[in-house]
Amino acid sequence: MKSSNIGGQAVLEGIMMKNGDRYAVGVRRPDQEIEVRVQEHKSFVPGAIRKIPFIRGVFNFIDSLILGMKALMFSAEFIEDEEEEARELTADEAAREEKKESLVMSIVLVFSILLAVGIFMVLPYFLSGLLKRFITSRSVLTVLEGLIRVLIFLGYITLVSRMKDIQRTFMYHGAEHKCINCIEHGLDLNVENVRASSRQHKRCGTSFLFFVMIVSIIFCFFITAESQVMRVLLRIALMPLIAGVSYEIIRLAGNSDNPVVNLLSQPGLWVQNMTTKEPDDSMIEVAIQAVEAVFDWKEYQAENFKAAAGMAGHAQGVS
């Protein structure tokens, strides 16, 4: 199975799908019609950096966050009171609105990253430090810190998954995975085939974040500074490298069916049972339209499945 290299994320009542430098956001409007917007994504990451292993990961992660925020803001435009009438904006007003949205997006992005670092990197360190009076082994404390980090991550997902809007978003997340799995297993992209496909995928962002948790345990073993402040700062400083290594693992997993790689991917796939839910047919329809707006799945099938089937038939004829 060859990776299609398409990816995406769930948004409010819809899905964003990305292929190369083009992305599509499909949204189910309040009137139940599907609206799809296709745009070029101008990445801030230089082309040369995208090819450097371990360095490209953190840049691509930030780039994905930026694109995800854009897609979310677009989808949020439809989540409003249906009785509210849209006012036609002048060119100057539209430009000001765009600048304001860009500023808000930047602030939210920076705040989200700082909050994530504080909750998932700094807090577990201090919580594990409370056990120093009972445990003297630095190695054991490092493992406990990692386990606390994983528990906080799982607890966070459990709490947010109880929200009604998040549950629907997780259903759209499931539709996204099902579409990609449907394509990558050589099936025609239609509602029936997508419904029957798996909602777990090895290249999922959930698996990436879970690998970040695990890889961080390994890297924290090498932090031996005596100063508590320095130990915290080193943990934060290592985040780009941890993200880079985790990205390479996910990249390898998405392009390999090696049994060892599949085994390493299992924990992330299990966590995806929490962040993806079974979608209904209307959600699958949105996902299909978003995929077809940026990806020619028929051409992909012809290149990767029909040719393989023809070679297998030829081999049988020769034998």
Secondary structure, 3 states (H helix, E strand, C coil): CCCCCCEEEEECCEEEEEECCEEEEEEECCCCCEEEEEEECCCCCCCCHHHCCCCHHHHHHHHHHHHHHHHHHHHHCCCCCCCCCCCCCCHHHHHHHHHHHHHHHHHHHHHHHHHHHHHHHHHHHHHHHCCCCCCCCHHHHHHHHHHHHHHHHHHHHHHHCCCHHHHHHHHHHHHHHHHHHHHHCCCCCCHHHHHHCCCCCCCCHHHHHHHHHHHHHHHHCCCCCCCHHHHHHHHHHCHHHHHHHHHHHHHHHHCCCCHHHHHHHHHHHHHHHHHCCCCCHHHHHHHHHHHHHHCCHHHHHHHHHHHHHHHHHHHHHHC
